[in-house]
Amino acid sequence: MIGKGRQTRDGIRIYEQADFAGMHAAGELAARILDEVAELVVPGQTTGEIDRVIESKVNAAGAKSATIGYRGYQHASCISVNHVVCHGIPGDKKLKEGDILNIDVTVIVDGWYGDTSRMYVAGKLNRKAERLIQVTHDALMTGIEAVKPGNTFGDIGHAIQSYVEGHRMSVVRDFCGHGLGRVFHAPPNVLHYGRPGTGAVLEEGMFFTIEPMVNLGRPETKVLADDWTAVTRDKSLSAQFEHSIGVTADGAEIFTLSPGGKFHPTYG
């Protein structure tokens, strides 16, 4: 049952039905911005220029970037290329033919946080990278299918892990999804691996992200000297997709659906 201001014994906030509208507004803006920057992802483009366009679009919408100023971070997006797992810092390096990249954007609209990321390709997508991207996308959707009241967060993680490992790839364990709403990060930690029936029980009114990171090689990562950029230890390719969702009476509502149907890089 949805209750105003209620928290579970695990410290997870239960939101009201009216709060879903605020999350949809924030999620739609973040997703629309990611739609609009797709045309910028071409060989020769810099990730810094993509980030500058993202920041201008956030500002033009009258919203705020959740990442600018967050723990000292100074960009409106994280852009992670090839073997960068997450938290890649936009800069002057130019994209090359065949590079794959994740762009992660979080905006604040009327106090609500919209957080989403997706994969892009500069130029032609090679077969190995295409398979990684497809498995990662489908792992996210498999995890979302496990979301319904009465299931557990372990059920979500198990669904994702089983799917990924069934395709002989690995799930990153060093980073996870998280609760959100009127805050950027809150309980629970949403692991992308796990055992069925373990963890907190899902309840209607919970808001959180699911954002599996999948590697072609081993799951281990390391963080570079900038204290942000996480890369695969074996330098294998990595991919990630992220949606913000709310638990409904019978499943999940996705707040960050792509308005233009561009969530997957091979759209159209």
Backbone as numpy.savetxt, mean C-alpha at the origin, in Angstrom:
# Nx Ny Nz CAx CAy CAz Cx Cy Cz
-20.63 -5.10 16.15 -21.48 -3.90 16.15 -20.60 -2.65 16.15
-20.90 -1.70 15.25 -20.14 -0.46 15.20 -20.53 0.41 16.38
-19.52 0.92 17.10 -19.81 1.78 18.25 -18.91 2.99 18.27
-19.44 4.14 18.60 -18.70 5.39 18.56 -17.53 5.37 19.53
-16.33 5.57 18.96 -15.16 5.70 19.80 -14.72 4.44 20.51
-15.32 3.31 20.18 -14.98 2.09 20.91 -13.65 1.52 20.43
-12.95 0.90 21.35 -11.74 0.17 21.00 -11.87 -1.27 21.46
-11.26 -2.18 20.71 -11.22 -3.57 21.13 -10.17 -3.73 22.22
-10.11 -4.89 22.83 -9.10 -5.12 23.87 -7.69 -5.13 23.29
-7.59 -5.25 21.96 -6.29 -5.17 21.30 -5.93 -3.73 20.94
-6.76 -2.76 21.33 -6.48 -1.37 21.06 -6.84 -0.91 19.66
-7.68 -1.69 18.97 -8.07 -1.36 17.60 -9.36 -0.54 17.63
-9.32 0.61 16.99 -10.47 1.51 16.97 -11.59 0.93 16.11
-12.83 1.05 16.59 -14.02 0.68 15.83 -14.73 1.97 15.42
-14.80 2.20 14.11 -15.38 3.45 13.60 -16.87 3.30 13.33
-17.53 4.45 13.22 -18.96 4.47 12.93 -19.22 4.35 11.44
-20.45 4.00 11.09 -20.82 3.89 9.69 -20.61 5.21 8.94
-20.89 6.32 9.60 -20.73 7.63 8.96 -19.27 7.92 8.62
-18.33 7.27 9.31 -16.92 7.52 9.07 -16.42 6.94 7.75
-17.16 5.98 7.23 -16.76 5.38 5.94 -16.69 6.44 4.84
-17.58 7.43 4.87 -17.61 8.46 3.83 -16.33 9.28 3.84
-15.82 9.61 5.03 -14.57 10.36 5.13 -13.39 9.58 4.58
-13.38 8.28 4.84 -12.30 7.45 4.33 -12.39 7.29 2.82
-13.59 7.23 2.29 -13.75 7.15 0.84 -13.23 8.42 0.16
-13.51 9.58 0.74 -13.06 10.84 0.15 -11.53 10.91 0.12
-10.89 10.53 1.21 -9.43 10.55 1.26 -8.83 9.50 0.34
-9.40 8.32 0.37 -8.89 7.23 -0.47 -9.05 7.52 -1.95
-10.17 8.15 -2.31 -10.41 8.46 -3.72 -9.42 9.48 -4.24
-9.07 10.47 -3.44 -8.10 11.46 -3.87 -6.72 10.82 -4.08
-6.28 10.02 -3.11 -4.98 9.36 -3.25 -4.94 8.49 -4.50
-6.02 7.74 -4.74 -6.07 6.86 -5.91 -6.11 7.65 -7.21
-6.84 8.77 -7.21 -6.95 9.59 -8.42 -5.59 10.19 -8.78
-4.86 10.64 -7.76 -3.53 11.19 -8.02 -2.62 10.12 -8.63
-2.69 8.90 -8.13 -1.88 7.83 -8.70 -2.31 7.50 -10.13
-3.59 7.63 -10.43 -4.05 7.49 -11.82 -3.37 8.54 -12.70
-3.38 9.77 -12.22 -2.95 10.91 -13.04 -1.45 10.94 -13.30
-0.65 10.35 -12.42 0.80 10.38 -12.63 1.29 9.21 -13.48
0.39 8.30 -13.83 0.80 7.12 -14.61 1.51 7.52 -15.89
1.05 8.57 -16.55 1.64 8.99 -17.83 3.04 9.55 -17.66
3.44 9.88 -16.45 4.78 10.41 -16.20 5.83 9.30 -16.06
5.38 8.08 -15.88 6.32 6.97 -15.65 6.83 6.46 -16.99
7.91 7.06 -17.45 8.52 6.73 -18.73 10.04 6.76 -18.58
10.76 6.02 -19.42 12.22 6.10 -19.37 12.70 7.54 -19.53
13.68 7.93 -18.72 14.22 9.28 -18.75 13.62 10.21 -17.72
12.47 9.84 -17.18 11.83 10.65 -16.14 12.53 10.42 -14.81
12.56 11.45 -13.96 13.12 11.28 -12.62 12.00 11.04 -11.61
12.33 10.31 -10.58 11.34 10.08 -9.52 11.08 11.37 -8.76
12.07 12.26 -8.73 11.86 13.55 -8.08 10.80 14.39 -8.78
10.79 14.36 -10.11 9.78 15.12 -10.84 8.39 14.52 -10.62
8.30 13.20 -10.59 7.01 12.57 -10.30 6.50 13.01 -8.94
7.40 13.04 -7.96 7.01 13.47 -6.61 6.56 14.92 -6.59
7.23 15.78 -7.34 6.84 17.19 -7.37 5.42 17.36 -7.94
5.12 16.56 -8.96 3.77 16.62 -9.53 2.74 16.12 -8.50
3.08 15.06 -7.79 2.17 14.54 -6.76 1.90 15.60 -5.71
2.95 16.26 -5.24 2.77 17.29 -4.22 1.87 18.42 -4.72
2.05 18.81 -5.97 1.23 19.90 -6.53 -0.23 19.48 -6.63
-0.48 18.22 -6.94 -1.85 17.73 -7.05 -2.52 17.64 -5.68
-1.77 17.24 -4.68 -2.30 17.21 -3.31 -2.70 18.62 -2.89
-1.81 19.57 -3.13 -2.08 20.96 -2.74 -3.26 21.54 -3.52
-3.33 21.24 -4.82 -4.41 21.77 -5.65 -5.78 21.26 -5.20
-5.80 20.07 -4.59 -7.05 19.50 -4.10 -7.44 20.04 -2.73
-6.60 20.91 -2.16 -6.89 21.44 -0.83 -6.64 20.45 0.28
-5.87 19.40 -0.03 -5.56 18.36 0.94 -4.14 18.57 1.48
-3.71 17.67 2.34 -2.36 17.70 2.88 -1.69 16.37 2.62
-0.37 16.43 2.45 0.42 15.20 2.37 0.70 14.71 3.78
0.46 13.43 4.02 0.73 12.88 5.35 2.21 12.59 5.56
2.97 12.50 4.45 4.37 12.09 4.59 5.33 13.26 4.72
4.97 14.45 4.20 5.86 15.60 4.31 5.93 16.03 5.78
7.11 15.92 6.35 7.30 16.24 7.77 7.14 15.06 8.70
6.71 13.91 8.17 6.54 12.72 9.01 7.92 12.15 9.35
8.28 12.20 10.62 9.59 11.73 11.10 10.73 12.31 10.26
10.56 13.56 9.82 11.60 14.25 9.07 11.58 14.01 7.57
10.67 13.18 7.09 10.60 12.90 5.66 10.11 14.14 4.92
10.63 14.39 3.70 10.37 15.66 3.04 9.71 15.52 1.66
9.04 14.41 1.41 8.45 14.20 0.09 6.99 13.77 0.22
6.23 13.99 -0.86 4.80 13.67 -0.87 4.53 12.24 -1.28
5.58 11.49 -1.56 5.42 10.08 -1.94 6.68 9.32 -1.58
6.55 8.02 -1.56 7.71 7.12 -1.58 7.70 6.45 -2.95
8.85 6.41 -3.61 8.93 5.79 -4.93 10.06 4.77 -4.90
9.69 3.51 -5.02 10.62 2.40 -4.81 10.83 1.65 -6.12
12.07 1.68 -6.62 12.39 1.17 -7.95 13.12 -0.17 -7.86
12.65 -1.14 -8.63 13.29 -2.44 -8.82 13.49 -3.21 -7.51
14.70 -3.24 -6.97 14.94 -4.05 -5.76 14.69 -3.25 -4.48
14.21 -2.01 -4.60 13.80 -1.26 -3.40 12.43 -1.79 -2.97
12.34 -2.24 -1.74 11.12 -2.86 -1.23 10.08 -1.81 -0.88
10.49 -0.75 -0.19 9.57 0.31 0.21 10.37 1.51 0.70
9.68 2.63 0.85 10.25 3.87 1.41 11.39 4.44 0.57
11.35 4.18 -0.75 12.32 4.79 -1.64 12.14 6.30 -1.70
13.22 7.06 -1.61 13.17 8.51 -1.58 13.27 9.07 -3.00
12.30 9.88 -3.44 12.37 10.48 -4.78 13.63 11.32 -4.94
14.19 11.29 -6.16 15.42 12.05 -6.38 15.68 12.30 -7.85
16.94 12.52 -8.20 17.33 12.93 -9.55 17.65 11.76 -10.47
17.65 10.54 -9.96 17.97 9.38 -10.80 16.87 9.17 -11.84
17.29 8.96 -13.09 16.33 8.79 -14.17 15.91 7.33 -14.31
14.63 7.13 -14.60 14.11 5.79 -14.85 14.69 5.25 -16.15
14.95 3.94 -16.16 15.46 3.26 -17.35 14.38 2.35 -17.93
14.56 2.00 -19.18 13.64 1.08 -19.86 13.50 -0.21 -19.06
12.24 -0.56 -18.76 11.97 -1.80 -18.05 11.98 -1.70 -16.54
12.34 -0.53 -15.99 12.29 -0.36 -14.53 10.85 -0.55 -14.04
10.71 -1.23 -12.91 9.41 -1.30 -12.25 9.50 -0.47 -10.97
8.39 0.16 -10.60 8.42 1.01 -9.42 7.07 1.03 -8.72
7.15 1.14 -7.41 5.96 1.34 -6.58 5.90 2.80 -6.17
4.74 3.42 -6.35 4.52 4.78 -5.86 3.47 4.72 -4.76
3.83 5.25 -3.60 3.01 5.17 -2.39 2.65 6.60 -1.96
1.37 6.88 -1.87 0.89 8.22 -1.52 -0.11 8.14 -0.36
0.03 9.04 0.60 -0.96 9.17 1.67 -1.37 10.63 1.78
-2.66 10.89 1.70 -3.19 12.25 1.79 -4.11 12.37 3.00
-4.30 13.59 3.45 -5.23 13.88 4.54 -6.32 14.79 4.00
-7.56 14.33 4.06 -8.72 15.09 3.58 -9.70 15.23 4.75
-9.88 16.46 5.22 -10.79 16.72 6.34 -10.48 15.83 7.54
-9.19 15.61 7.77 -8.76 14.83 8.93 -8.68 13.33 8.71
-9.12 12.85 7.55 -9.09 11.42 7.25 -7.90 11.08 6.36
-7.29 9.93 6.61 -6.08 9.52 5.89 -6.42 8.51 4.80
-5.96 8.82 3.58 -6.10 7.90 2.45 -4.72 7.42 2.03
-4.48 6.12 2.11 -3.14 5.55 1.93 -3.21 4.44 0.90
-2.44 4.56 -0.18 -2.48 3.53 -1.22 -1.18 3.54 -2.01
-0.84 2.40 -2.58 0.31 2.33 -3.48 0.03 1.31 -4.56
0.76 1.45 -5.65 0.60 0.51 -6.76 1.88 0.48 -7.58
1.96 -0.49 -8.48 3.13 -0.68 -9.32 2.96 0.00 -10.68
4.10 0.43 -11.22 4.18 1.03 -12.55 5.39 0.44 -13.26
5.43 0.59 -14.58 6.59 0.18 -15.36 6.98 1.30 -16.31
8.29 1.56 -16.41 8.81 2.54 -17.37 9.13 1.79 -18.67
8.35 2.05 -19.70 8.59 1.36 -20.96 8.00 -0.03 -20.98
8.74 -0.98 -21.54 8.24 -2.33 -21.75 8.48 -3.21 -20.52
7.45 -3.92 -20.13 7.52 -4.80 -18.96 8.06 -6.16 -19.36
9.15 -6.60 -18.70 9.68 -7.93 -19.04 8.90 -9.02 -18.32
9.01 -10.22 -18.82 8.16 -11.33 -18.35 8.35 -11.63 -16.87
9.59 -11.62 -16.40 9.86 -11.94 -14.99 9.21 -10.91 -14.06
9.36 -9.63 -14.41 8.77 -8.57 -13.60 7.25 -8.61 -13.69
6.74 -8.92 -14.87 5.29 -8.99 -15.04 4.68 -10.06 -14.14
5.34 -11.19 -14.05 4.84 -12.27 -13.20 4.87 -11.86 -11.72
5.95 -11.20 -11.30 6.05 -10.72 -9.92 4.92 -9.74 -9.61
4.69 -8.80 -10.50 3.65 -7.80 -10.29 2.28 -8.46 -10.21
2.02 -9.41 -11.08 0.72 -10.07 -11.08 0.49 -10.85 -9.80
1.49 -11.59 -9.35 1.36 -12.37 -8.11 1.15 -11.44 -6.92
1.85 -10.31 -6.88 1.71 -9.37 -5.77 0.31 -8.76 -5.75
-0.16 -8.34 -6.91 -1.52 -7.79 -7.03 -2.55 -8.82 -6.56
-2.43 -10.03 -7.05 -3.41 -11.05 -6.71 -3.31 -11.48 -5.25
-2.11 -11.38 -4.68 -1.96 -11.67 -3.24 -2.71 -10.65 -2.40
-2.63 -9.39 -2.78 -3.40 -8.35 -2.07 -4.88 -8.66 -2.14
-5.38 -8.96 -3.33 -6.81 -9.21 -3.48 -7.24 -10.48 -2.73
-6.35 -11.46 -2.68 -6.62 -12.68 -1.91 -6.72 -12.37 -0.42
-5.84 -11.47 0.05 -5.91 -11.05 1.45 -7.20 -10.32 1.76
-7.62 -9.44 0.84 -8.86 -8.70 1.05 -10.06 -9.63 1.09
-10.02 -10.69 0.30 -11.12 -11.67 0.30 -11.27 -12.36 1.65
-10.20 -12.38 2.43 -10.26 -13.03 3.75 -10.81 -12.10 4.83
-11.11 -10.86 4.46 -11.60 -9.88 5.43 -13.11 -10.00 5.60
-13.53 -10.39 6.79 -14.95 -10.37 7.16 -15.03 -10.56 8.67
-16.06 -10.02 9.29 -16.18 -10.18 10.75 -16.13 -11.64 11.16
-15.38 -11.89 12.21 -15.23 -13.26 12.71 -13.95 -13.92 12.29
-13.42 -13.53 11.14 -12.09 -14.00 10.76 -11.04 -13.26 11.58
-9.79 -13.66 11.45 -8.71 -13.04 12.21 -7.68 -12.42 11.27
-6.82 -11.59 11.84 -5.74 -11.03 11.04 -4.77 -12.12 10.59
-4.66 -13.19 11.36 -3.85 -14.33 10.93 -4.41 -14.98 9.67
-5.72 -14.95 9.52 -6.33 -15.49 8.30 -5.92 -14.68 7.08
-5.84 -13.35 7.24 -5.41 -12.49 6.13 -3.97 -12.81 5.75
-3.10 -12.84 6.75 -1.69 -13.12 6.49 -1.47 -14.49 5.88
-2.20 -15.48 6.37 -2.06 -16.83 5.84 -2.49 -16.90 4.38
-3.57 -16.22 4.05 -4.06 -16.23 2.66 -3.01 -15.64 1.73
-2.40 -14.52 2.14 -1.38 -13.87 1.31 -0.13 -14.74 1.20
0.36 -15.23 2.33 1.58 -16.03 2.34 1.42 -17.30 1.51
0.30 -17.97 1.67 0.07 -19.22 0.93 0.05 -18.97 -0.57
-0.58 -17.87 -0.96 -0.68 -17.56 -2.39 0.71 -17.25 -2.96
1.47 -16.42 -2.27 2.79 -16.01 -2.76 3.75 -17.19 -2.81
3.81 -17.94 -1.73 4.76 -19.05 -1.69 4.35 -20.16 -2.64
3.06 -20.24 -2.94 2.60 -21.19 -3.94 3.11 -20.87 -5.33
3.53 -19.61 -5.53 4.12 -19.19 -6.81 5.64 -19.05 -6.69
6.21 -19.63 -5.65 7.66 -19.72 -5.44 8.30 -18.33 -5.34
7.60 -17.44 -4.68 8.13 -16.13 -4.33 8.07 -15.98 -2.82
8.54 -14.86 -2.29 8.59 -14.71 -0.83 7.91 -13.44 -0.38
7.32 -13.50 0.82 6.66 -12.35 1.43 7.64 -11.66 2.39
7.78 -10.35 2.24 8.60 -9.57 3.16 7.96 -9.57 4.54
8.76 -9.82 5.57 8.24 -9.88 6.94 8.63 -8.68 7.79
9.49 -7.83 7.26 10.01 -6.71 8.05 9.08 -5.50 8.06
8.07 -5.49 7.18 7.13 -4.37 7.10 5.72 -4.93 6.99
4.74 -4.13 7.41 3.37 -4.66 7.47 2.36 -3.54 7.22
1.10 -3.94 7.08 0.02 -2.97 7.02 -0.29 -2.44 8.41
-1.27 -1.54 8.49 -1.51 -0.86 9.76 -2.91 -0.28 9.81
-3.38 -0.05 11.02 -4.62 0.66 11.19 -4.46 2.12 10.80
-5.56 2.73 10.37 -5.56 4.16 10.05 -6.98 4.67 10.15
-7.16 5.94 9.94 -8.47 6.59 10.04 -8.22 8.07 10.17
-8.30 8.59 11.40 -7.91 9.97 11.65 -6.47 10.07 12.12
-5.75 8.97 12.04 -4.31 8.93 12.30 -3.66 8.13 11.18
-2.35 8.36 11.01 -1.60 7.71 9.92 -1.37 6.23 10.23
-0.88 5.97 11.43 -0.57 4.60 11.83 -1.18 4.32 13.21
-1.87 3.22 13.32 -2.52 2.83 14.57 -2.59 1.31 14.62
-2.89 0.73 15.78 -3.13 -0.70 15.81 -4.28 -1.06 14.87
-4.22 -2.23 14.24 -3.26 -3.32 14.44 -2.12 -3.27 13.44
-1.07 -4.04 13.69 -0.11 -4.38 12.66 -0.73 -5.48 11.80
-0.78 -5.26 10.51 -1.40 -6.24 9.60 -0.28 -7.00 8.89
0.03 -8.17 9.42 1.11 -8.98 8.86 0.64 -9.67 7.58
1.56 -9.85 6.66 1.23 -10.48 5.38 1.66 -11.95 5.35
1.79 -12.51 6.51 2.06 -13.94 6.70 1.42 -14.32 8.02
1.24 -15.61 8.26 0.66 -16.00 9.55 -0.07 -17.32 9.50
-0.65 -17.65 10.64 -1.40 -18.91 10.77 -2.88 -18.61 10.91
-3.71 -19.43 10.29 -5.17 -19.22 10.38 -5.63 -19.23 11.84
-6.58 -18.38 12.14 -7.18 -18.37 13.47 -6.39 -17.65 14.53
-5.27 -17.04 14.16 -4.45 -16.33 15.14 -4.64 -14.82 14.98
-4.24 -14.09 16.00 -4.34 -12.64 15.95 -5.72 -12.14 16.34
-5.87 -10.82 16.31 -7.13 -10.20 16.70 -8.25 -10.60 15.75
-9.46 -10.63 16.28 -10.65 -10.97 15.48 -11.15 -9.72 14.77
-11.47 -9.86 13.50 -11.97 -8.74 12.70 -13.39 -8.38 13.12
-13.63 -7.07 13.21 -14.97 -6.57 13.55 -15.39 -5.49 12.58
-16.67 -5.38 12.34 -17.20 -4.32 11.49 -16.79 -2.96 12.06
-16.30 -2.09 11.17 -15.88 -0.76 11.60 -14.39 -0.59 11.78
-13.62 -1.66 11.60 -12.16 -1.54 11.63 -11.67 -0.98 10.29
-10.71 -0.05 10.34 -10.07 0.50 9.15 -8.58 0.15 9.19
-8.04 -0.35 8.10 -6.61 -0.66 8.05 -6.15 -0.84 6.61
-4.83 -0.88 6.43 -4.25 -1.14 5.11 -3.82 -2.60 5.03
-3.86 -3.11 3.81 -3.20 -4.38 3.48 -2.25 -4.02 2.34
-0.97 -4.34 2.48 0.03 -3.84 1.53 1.21 -4.81 1.36
0.94 -6.01 0.88 2.02 -7.01 0.79 3.17 -6.58 -0.12
4.38 -6.83 0.36 5.59 -6.67 -0.42 6.10 -8.06 -0.75
6.35 -8.32 -2.02 6.70 -9.66 -2.49 8.01 -9.58 -3.25
8.92 -10.51 -2.95 10.22 -10.56 -3.60 10.33 -11.76 -4.52
11.04 -11.58 -5.63 11.33 -12.73 -6.50 12.31 -13.68 -5.83
13.17 -13.14 -4.98 14.16 -13.95 -4.28 13.76 -14.20 -2.84
14.71 -14.04 -1.95 14.47 -14.29 -0.53 13.76 -13.10 0.11
13.16 -13.30 1.29 12.36 -12.23 1.91 13.16 -11.20 2.68
14.45 -11.44 2.96 15.20 -10.55 3.84 15.42 -9.18 3.20
15.37 -8.14 4.05 15.60 -6.77 3.60 16.67 -6.11 4.46
17.14 -4.97 3.99 18.01 -4.13 4.81 17.68 -2.68 4.51
17.88 -1.81 5.51 17.61 -0.39 5.36 18.94 0.32 5.11
18.97 1.18 4.08 20.19 1.87 3.71 20.54 2.98 4.69
21.69 3.62 4.47 22.22 4.62 5.40 21.32 5.84 5.54
20.40 6.06 4.58 19.49 7.22 4.70 18.40 6.99 5.74
18.35 5.79 6.32 17.39 5.40 7.36 15.95 5.28 6.85
15.77 5.30 5.55 14.44 5.14 4.96 14.39 3.99 3.96
15.26 4.02 2.97 15.17 3.10 1.84 15.43 1.66 2.24
14.44 0.80 2.04 14.58 -0.63 2.32 14.75 -1.38 1.01
15.76 -2.25 0.96 16.04 -3.01 -0.26 16.10 -4.50 0.06
15.97 -5.31 -0.99 16.15 -6.75 -0.81 17.64 -7.03 -0.59
17.91 -7.90 0.37 19.32 -8.21 0.66 20.00 -8.90 -0.52
19.24 -9.72 -1.25 19.83 -10.44 -2.38 19.69 -9.68 -3.70
19.20 -8.44 -3.64 19.04 -7.56 -4.80 18.03 -8.10 -5.83
17.16 -8.99 -5.38 16.10 -9.47 -6.26 15.01 -8.41 -6.39
14.24 -8.49 -7.46 13.14 -7.54 -7.68 12.08 -7.68 -6.59
11.44 -6.55 -6.27 10.37 -6.53 -5.26 9.20 -5.74 -5.80
7.99 -6.10 -5.39 6.78 -5.39 -5.81 5.85 -5.25 -4.61
4.95 -4.27 -4.69 3.99 -4.02 -3.62 2.73 -3.38 -4.18
1.60 -3.76 -3.63 0.32 -3.07 -3.86 -0.32 -2.83 -2.50
-1.05 -1.70 -2.39 -1.66 -1.36 -1.11 -3.05 -0.76 -1.31
-3.99 -1.25 -0.54 -5.32 -0.64 -0.43 -5.61 -0.31 1.03
-6.38 0.75 1.25 -6.99 1.03 2.55 -8.41 0.48 2.52
-8.80 -0.22 3.55 -10.11 -0.87 3.56 -10.82 -0.67 4.89
-12.13 -0.87 4.86 -12.94 -0.89 6.06 -13.69 -2.21 6.13
-13.81 -2.75 7.34 -14.55 -4.01 7.51 -16.04 -3.70 7.57
-16.83 -4.37 6.74 -18.28 -4.20 6.71 -18.94 -5.40 7.38
-20.27 -5.42 7.38 -21.01 -6.51 8.03 -20.72 -7.86 7.39
-20.36 -7.85 6.10 -20.17 -9.13 5.42 -18.90 -9.22 4.60
-17.95 -8.28 4.80 -16.72 -8.35 4.03 -15.89 -7.11 4.19
-15.37 -6.59 3.06 -14.48 -5.44 3.08 -14.92 -4.41 2.05
-14.76 -3.15 2.40 -15.01 -2.04 1.49 -13.66 -1.40 1.19
-13.29 -1.30 -0.08 -12.00 -0.72 -0.46 -12.18 0.78 -0.66
-11.39 1.56 0.08 -11.50 3.02 0.00 -10.65 3.62 -1.13
-9.70 2.85 -1.64 -8.69 3.41 -2.54 -8.75 2.80 -3.94
-9.94 2.44 -4.40 -10.09 1.92 -5.76 -9.69 2.99 -6.78
-9.04 2.56 -7.84 -8.62 3.48 -8.90 -9.84 4.00 -9.66
-10.08 5.32 -9.69 -11.22 5.86 -10.43 -11.17 5.51 -11.92
-9.94 5.43 -12.46 -9.79 5.16 -13.89 -9.47 3.73 -14.23
-9.55 2.83 -13.25 -9.24 1.43 -13.51 -7.78 1.19 -13.83
-6.89 1.97 -13.20 -5.46 1.91 -13.51 -4.62 1.31 -12.37
-5.26 0.58 -11.47 -4.52 0.08 -10.31 -3.41 -0.88 -10.71
-3.63 -1.65 -11.77 -2.64 -2.59 -12.28 -1.93 -1.93 -13.46
-0.60 -2.05 -13.57 0.13 -1.31 -14.61 -0.15 -1.75 -16.05
-0.78 -2.89 -16.23 -1.08 -3.32 -17.61 -2.53 -2.99 -18.00
-3.12 -2.00 -17.30 -4.48 -1.58 -17.66 -4.53 -1.14 -19.12
-5.71 -1.27 -19.72 -5.93 -0.76 -21.06 -5.22 -1.55 -22.13
